[in-house]
């Protein structure tokens, strides 16, 4: 059951109050909006409804004290379209919020798909929905006041940072700001987070090689740099497939252990090629004792996107893959789709089970 919380947005501080010093954070990958997803959400009255997409993960997401996803579309208004210049109805973000997602990152390679108007419309839409966001900003003042984002979960003070490897060749127009991967700017932000006394620093980063199931040398170098310069956890997106993770235990580091998840894959999309038709959510449990905050547990929940009909309604359903494997009839999955589900589940488990174990903590599969 989700803990009760008080939400406040004052001077760029997003505060969630909960009664314990143990908190659970859930991270998800890319929330996308391809053409066929838009068509599936269109209602007879010309409105859009994405609520069914999140039906089977809502309870899990809502159980967290904080849930974060990567919004990889603009909310730039009609005409709505998918790849290569995404613009989705605001209803997509509303449905994700209703499912329990609290914060959305916006620094990704599609944030400028509708140029200046798209970036600003997305920010304004999220603000109108009351969804805190980070990564892109109307101007420098908004950036400086809101990045890093501070989130207070009871006594645990988190810092969230968000960056992207690029914007598909589109250039950000003044006075707008996009947080690009730049070690000078990142060093400044990490120093600011440390100076402000954050207990735990999380970098949400858009990077890597699309469709590559292994982290690249560049990702690994940058992850090491982030950990060495103050980040406690690194959560990756962009490749549209699940990549490997690492858990680093540094004996003289009082922030032990440090988590790097290179890519969580797609949260929902129309991509159907092998490994792109699902992803994982990461569940991170933190505990603060005195002035020390550590990771006490970490799990991943694999899910598969079912493009099909359940109880007469065609939609893109995010299904916990283990439950879907065990309850094919419940989800009314046909034979061919069940083969794709099995392939995704087997491939993802094999990839993540092969990741090294480290000093007493590992990312285990949530069943």
For each residue, the residues with C-beta under 8 A, 3 or more apart:
1: 63
2: 62 63 64 65 100
3: 18 19 20 65
4: 18
5: 16 17 18 65
6: 15 16 17
7: 14 15 16
8: 13 14 15
9: 12 13 14 132
10: 13 15
11: 145
12: 9 145 146 147 149 150
13: 8 9 10 150 152
14: 7 8 9 103 132 149 150 151 152
15: 6 7 8 10 150 151 152
16: 5 6 7 65 66 102 151 152 153
17: 5 6 152 153 154
18: 3 4 5 23 65 153 154
19: 3 154
20: 3 23 154
21: 154 155 156 287 288 289
22: 285 286 287 296
23: 18 20 65 66 153 154 156 285 286
24: 63 64 65 66 283 284 285 286
25: 64 65 66 67 68 202 283 284 285 286
26: 60 61 64 66 67 68 281 282 283 284
27: 67 68 69 204 235 261 264 281 282 284
28: 31 61 67 68 69 70 101 264 267 279 281
29: 69 70 237 263 264 265 266 267 279 280 281
30: 70 72 108 237 238 240 264 265 266 267 269 279
31: 28 69 70 71 72 73 92 96 104 267 268
32: 37 72 73 82 86 266 267 268 269 270 271
33: 37 38 73 80 82 86 87 88 92
34: 37 38 82 83 269 270 271
35: 38 39 81 82 83 270
36: 39 40 82 270 307
37: 32 33 34 40 41 50 82 88 268 269 270 316
38: 33 34 35 41 42 48 80 81 82 88 89
39: 35 36 42
40: 36 37 314 315 316
41: 37 38 48 49 50 89 91 92 315
42: 38 39 46 48
43: 46 47 48 49
44:
45:
46: 42 43
47: 43 91
48: 38 41 42 43 89 91 92
49: 41 43 52 91 95
50: 37 41 53 54 89 91 92 94 95 96
51: 54 55 95 98 99
52: 49 55 310 313 315 317
53: 50 95 268 315 316 317 318
54: 50 51 57 58 61 95 96 98 99 318
55: 51 52 58 317
56: 317 318 319 320 323 331
57: 54 60 61 99 281 303 318 320
58: 54 55 61 62 98 99 100
59: 62 63
60: 26 57 63 281 301 320
61: 26 28 54 57 58 64 67 99 100 101 281
62: 2 58 59 67 99 100
63: 1 2 24 59 60 100
64: 2 24 25 26 61 67 100 283
65: 2 3 5 16 18 23 24 25 153
66: 16 23 24 25 26 102 103 151 153 158
67: 25 26 27 28 61 62 64 100 101 102 103
68: 25 26 27 28 101 102 103 104 105 160 204 235
69: 27 28 29 31 96 101 103 104 105 267
70: 28 29 30 31 104 105 108 204 206 237 267
71: 31 93 96 104 105 106 108 122 126 133
72: 30 31 32 86 108 109 110 237
73: 31 32 33 86 87 88 92 110 113
74: 86 87 88 110 111 113 114 118 119 121 122
75: 87 88 89 90 92 93 121 122 125 126
76: 87 113 114 117 118 121 122
77: 87 121
78: 87
79: 87
80: 33 38 87 88 89
81: 35 38 85 86 87
82: 32 33 34 35 36 37 38 86 270
83: 34 35 86
84: 113 168
85: 81 110 113 114
86: 32 33 72 73 74 81 82 83 110 113
87: 33 73 74 75 76 77 78 79 80 81 113 114 118
88: 33 37 38 73 74 75 80 92 93
89: 38 41 48 50 75 80 92
90: 75 93 94 125 128 129
91: 41 47 48 49 50 94 95
92: 31 33 41 48 50 73 75 88 89 95 96
93: 71 75 88 90 96 97 104 125 126 129 131
94: 50 90 91 97 98 129
95: 49 50 51 53 54 91 92 98 99
96: 31 50 54 69 71 92 93 99 101 104
97: 93 94 100 101 102 129 130 131
98: 51 54 58 94 95
99: 51 54 57 58 61 62 95 96
100: 2 58 61 62 63 64 67 97
101: 28 61 67 68 69 96 97 104 131
102: 16 66 67 68 97 131 132
103: 14 66 67 68 69 131 132 133 134 149 151 160
104: 31 68 69 70 71 93 96 101 126 131 132 133
105: 68 69 70 71 108 133 134 135 162 204 206 237
106: 71 111 122 123 126 133 134 135 136 162
107: 111 134 135 136 162 163 164 178 179 180 206
108: 30 70 71 72 105 111 135 164 206 237 238
109: 72 164 165 166 167 168 206 238
110: 72 73 74 85 86 113 167 168
111: 74 106 107 108 118 119 122 135 136 164 167 178
112: 115 118 119 167 168 170 171 172 178
113: 73 74 76 84 85 86 87 110 118 168 170
114: 74 76 85 87 117 118 119 121
115: 112 118 119 170 173
116: 119 120 173 176
117: 76 114 120 121
118: 74 76 87 111 112 113 114 115 121 122
119: 74 111 112 114 115 116 122 123 136 172 176 178
120: 116 117 123 124 138 176
121: 74 75 76 77 114 117 118 124 125
122: 71 74 75 76 106 111 118 119 125 126 136
123: 106 119 120 126 127 133 136 137 138
124: 120 121 127 128
125: 75 90 93 121 122 128 129
126: 71 75 93 104 106 122 123 129 131 132 133
127: 123 124 130 131
128: 90 124 125
129: 90 93 94 97 125 126
130: 97 127
131: 93 97 101 102 103 104 126 127
132: 9 14 102 103 104 126 149
133: 71 103 104 105 106 123 126 136
134: 103 105 106 107 146 147 148 149 160 161 162 179 204
135: 105 106 107 108 111 147 162 163 164 178 179 204
136: 106 107 111 119 122 123 133 176 177 178 179
137: 123 140 142 143 146 147 176 177
138: 120 123 142 175 176 177
139: 142 143 175 176 177
140: 137 143 144 175 177
141: 144 145
142: 137 138 139 145 146 177
143: 137 139 140 146 147 177 179
144: 140 141 147
145: 11 12 141 142
146: 12 134 137 142 143 149
147: 12 134 135 137 143 144 161 162 179 189
148: 134 159 160 161 189 192 193 196 198 201
149: 12 14 103 132 134 146 159 160 161
150: 12 13 14 15 157 158 159 160 196 198
151: 14 15 16 66 103 157 158 159 160
152: 13 14 15 16 17 156 157 158
153: 16 17 18 23 65 66 156 158 286
154: 17 18 19 20 21 23 288
155: 21 199 288
156: 21 23 152 153 199 200 286 288 293
157: 150 151 152 197 198 199 200
158: 66 150 151 152 153 198 199 200 201 202
159: 148 149 150 151 193 196 198 200 201 202
160: 68 103 134 148 149 150 151 202 204
161: 134 147 148 149 179 186 189 190 193 201 202 203 204 231
162: 105 106 107 134 135 147 179 203 204 205 206
163: 107 135 179 180 181 182 186 203 204 205 206
164: 107 108 109 111 135 167 178 179 180 181 205 206 207 238
165: 109 180 181 206 207 208 238
166: 109 169 180
167: 109 110 111 112 164 170 171 172 178 180
168: 84 109 110 112 113
169: 166
170: 112 113 115 167
171: 112 167
172: 112 119 167 176 177 178
173: 115 116 176
174:
175: 138 139 140
176: 116 119 120 136 137 138 139 172 173
177: 136 137 138 139 140 142 143 172
178: 107 111 112 119 135 136 164 167 172
179: 107 134 135 136 143 147 161 162 163 164 185
180: 107 163 164 165 166 167 185
181: 163 164 165 186 205 207 222
182: 163 185 186
183: 186 187 225
184: 187 188
185: 179 180 182 188 189
186: 161 163 181 182 183 189 190 203 226 229
187: 183 184 190 191 229
188: 184 185 191 192
189: 147 148 161 185 186 192 193
190: 161 186 187 193 194 201 226 229 230 231
191: 187 188 194 195 230
192: 148 188 189 195 196
193: 148 159 161 189 190 196 198 201 230
194: 190 191 197 198 201 230
195: 191 192
196: 148 150 159 192 193
197: 157 194
198: 148 150 157 158 159 193 194 201
199: 155 156 157 158 288 291 293
200: 156 157 158 159 232 233 255 286 293
201: 148 158 159 161 190 193 194 198 230 231 232 233
202: 25 158 159 160 161 231 232 233 234 235
203: 161 162 163 186 226 231 233 234 235
204: 27 68 70 105 134 135 160 161 162 163 235 237
205: 162 163 164 181 222 226 234 235 236 237
206: 70 105 107 108 109 162 163 164 165 236 237 238
207: 164 165 181 218 219 222 236 237 238
208: 165 212 215 216 218 219 236 238 239 243 262 263
209: 212 216 239
210: 238 239 240
211: 239 240 241 273 275 276
212: 208 209 216 239 241 243
213: 239 241 242 243 244 275 351
214: 243 244
215: 208 219 220 223 243 244 262 263
216: 208 209 212 219 220
217: 220 221
218: 207 208 221 222
219: 207 208 215 216 222 223 236 262
220: 215 216 217 223 224
221: 217 218 224 225
222: 181 205 207 218 219 225 226
223: 215 219 220 226 227 234 246 260 262
224: 220 221 227 228
225: 183 221 222 228 229
226: 186 190 203 205 222 223 229 230 231 234
227: 223 224 231 232 234 248 258 260
228: 224 225
229: 186 187 190 225 226
230: 190 191 193 194 201 226
231: 161 190 201 202 203 226 227 234 258
232: 200 201 202 227 255 258 259 295
233: 200 201 202 203 258 259 260 284 295
234: 202 203 205 223 226 227 231 259 260 261
235: 27 68 202 203 204 205 261 264 282
236: 205 206 207 208 219 239 243 260 261 262 263 264
237: 29 30 70 72 105 108 204 205 206 207 263 264
238: 30 108 109 164 165 206 207 208 210 263
239: 208 209 210 211 212 213 236 243 262 263 265
240: 30 210 211 263 265 266 269 271 276
241: 211 212 213 263 265 275 276
242: 213 263 264 265 275 278 279 280 302 348 351 352
243: 208 212 213 214 215 236 239 261 262 263 351
244: 213 214 215 262 351 352 354 355
245: 259 260 261 262 300 352 355 363
246: 223 259 260 355 356 358
247: 257 258 259 260 298 356 357 358 359 361 362 363
248: 227 257 258 259 260 358
249: 256 257 258 358 359 360 361
250: 253 256 258
251: 256
252:
253: 250 256 258
254: 292
255: 200 232 258 293 294
256: 249 250 251 253 294
257: 247 248 249 294 295 358 359 361
258: 227 231 232 233 247 248 249 250 253 255
259: 232 233 234 245 246 247 248 282 284 295 298 363
260: 223 227 233 234 236 245 246 247 248
261: 27 234 235 236 243 245 264 282 300 363
262: 208 215 219 223 236 239 243 244 245
263: 29 208 215 236 237 238 239 240 241 242 243
264: 27 28 29 30 235 236 237 242 261 267 279 280 281 282
265: 29 30 239 240 241 242 275 276 278 279 280
266: 29 30 32 240 269 271 276 277 278 279 305
267: 28 29 30 31 32 69 70 264 279 281 318
268: 31 32 37 53 305 316 318
269: 30 32 34 37 240 266 276 305 316
270: 32 34 35 36 37 82 307 316
271: 32 34 240 266 276 277
272: 276 277 307 340
273: 211 276 277
274: 277 343 344 347
275: 211 213 241 242 265 278 344 347 348
276: 211 240 241 265 266 269 271 272 273
277: 266 271 272 273 274 304 305 340 344
278: 242 265 266 275 302 303 304 305 321 344 348
279: 28 29 30 242 264 265 266 267 302 303
280: 29 242 264 265 300 301 302 303 348 352
281: 26 27 28 29 57 60 61 264 267 300 301 303
282: 26 27 235 259 261 264 298 299 300 363
283: 24 25 26 64 297 298 299 300 301 366
284: 24 25 26 27 233 259 295 297 298
285: 22 23 24 25 295 296 297 298
286: 22 23 24 25 153 156 200 293 294 295 296
287: 21 22 293 294 296
288: 21 154 155 156 199 291 292 293
289: 21 292 294
290:
291: 199 288
292: 254 288 289
293: 156 199 200 255 286 287 288
294: 255 256 257 286 287 289
295: 232 233 257 259 284 285 286 298 361
296: 22 285 286 287
297: 283 284 285 361
298: 247 259 282 283 284 285 295 361 362 363 364
299: 282 283 363 364 365 366
300: 245 261 280 281 282 283 352 363 364 365 366
301: 60 280 281 283 320 365 366
302: 242 278 279 280 320 321 322 344 345 348 349 365
303: 57 278 279 280 281 318 319 320 321
304: 277 278 318 319 321 324 340 341 344 345
305: 266 268 269 277 278 316 317 318 319
306: 310 316 317 319 324 331 333 337 341
307: 36 270 272 316 337
308: 314 317 332 333 334 337
309: 312 313 314 315 332
310: 52 306 313 315 317 331 332
311: 332
312: 309
313: 52 309 310
314: 40 308 309
315: 40 41 52 53 309 310
316: 37 40 53 268 269 270 305 306 307
317: 52 53 55 56 305 306 308 310 331
318: 53 54 56 57 267 268 303 304 305
319: 56 303 304 305 306 323 324 331 341
320: 56 57 60 301 302 303 323 324
321: 278 302 303 304 324 325 341 344 345 348
322: 302 325 326 345 365 367
323: 56 319 320 326 327 330
324: 304 306 319 320 321 327 328 331 333 341
325: 321 322 328 341 342 345
326: 322 323
327: 323 324 330 331
328: 324 325 331 333 338
329: 332
330: 323 327
331: 56 306 310 317 319 324 327 328
332: 308 309 310 311 329
333: 306 308 324 328 337 338 341
334: 308 337 338
335: 338 339
336: 339 340
337: 306 307 308 333 334 340 341
338: 328 333 334 335 341 342
339: 335 336 342 343
340: 272 277 304 336 337 343 344
341: 304 306 319 321 324 325 333 337 338 344 345
342: 325 338 339 345 346
343: 274 339 340 346 347
344: 274 275 277 278 302 304 321 340 341 347 348
345: 302 304 321 322 325 341 342 348 349
346: 342 343 349 350
347: 274 275 343 344 350 351
348: 242 275 278 280 302 321 344 345 351 352
349: 302 345 346 352 353 365
350: 346 347 353 354
351: 213 242 243 244 347 348 354 355
352: 242 244 245 280 300 348 349 355 363 365
353: 349 350
354: 244 350 351
355: 244 245 246 351 352 362 363
356: 246 247
357: 247 362
358: 246 247 248 249 257 361 362
359: 247 249 257
360: 249
361: 247 249 257 295 297 298 358
362: 247 298 355 357 358
363: 245 247 259 261 282 298 299 300 352 355
364: 298 299 300
365: 299 300 301 302 322 349 352
366: 283 299 300 301
367: 322
